[in-house]
Amino acid sequence: KANFKKIIGLVFDEGKMEPVQLAVTPVQAGYLRTLPLHHSQKEIKATAKEIVFELHLIPNFELIQKILMMGDKCRVITPLHLKKQVQKIAQEMVKLNK
């Protein structure tokens, strides 16, 4: 049960816990404030254009799904490996939908 506090959802990954920073639009930030992605979520920076949230967890499939659901309203800042995974999926989506 303690392991589920380290992830989003039910798909446990063998990765390590790490900070994940997501920059979102002000409108999307409203949703994340109301329905946080994870209990560790904190708002760490805000400008007129974007709000940055930080989560401390093990990045997994369900986190990627949540990021993709936000579409162009969300940008992965860190970690780099998560950013690259999301970019790769987005590129494949573009190819698939041509």
Beta strands, then each sheet from edge to edge (+ up, - down):
strand 1: 18-24
strand 2: 42-46
strand 3: 51-57
strand 4: 74-78
sheet 1: 2+ 3- 1+ 4-
end
